[in-house]
Amino acid sequence: MRKAIILAAALLAAPAAQAQEAITYAFDGSFEDATFAVENAIVNRGLVIDYVSHVGDMLNRTGEDVGSDQVIFAAADIFIFCSATVSRRATEADPMNIVHCPYGIFVAEDPDGAVMIGHRAYPDGAMQEVEALLDAIIIEARGE
């Protein structure tokens, strides 16, 4: 009984794993148009894209290997980049904001052809400047 109580107390004391929320925007156009627009909107701000993760290709390629025939995305890419200026302010406000670097904006097309652009939601405080930057990039990519 004592072991069960200790285990229950440990589980209650451990931080709960939480799924991060995504902020998404519909895109009126093709996946290719959306990726081109996002890339341009990032570069237009003088930012450098460090990496483009072709996660949709990976998911489609490995589905059979993991015993699934479900198509999650027709296509999906994540643009990975950072802003030295914004990141500096965020980490000066709280050094642990480093866990949010680099930033990512995704473009995804669902199996029905709907395209969306989005990013993860960030915590209140200094990371809201990052969220505003990502939103502004997406709004530009959408032609607004």
PEGIDA-V235913 format. One line per field, one symbol per residue. phi: phi as a letter, one per 40 degrees, with the letter a starting at -180 (. if undefined). burial: + if it has 16 or more other ideal C-beta (glycine too) atoms within 10 Angstrom, else -. A space follows every 50 residues. Layout:
phi = ???
burial = ???
This chain:
phi = .dcccccccccccccccbcccbbbbcbcicdcccccccdccccdcgcbcc abccccdccccbdccbgbbcccbcaabbcbaabdcccccccccadccdcc cccbbbbbbcdcgcbbbaaccbcchcccccdcccccccccccgc
burial = ------------------------+-+---+--++-+++-++----+--- ----++--++------------+++++++-+++--++--++-----+--+ --+++++++-----++++++-+---++-+++-++--++-+++--
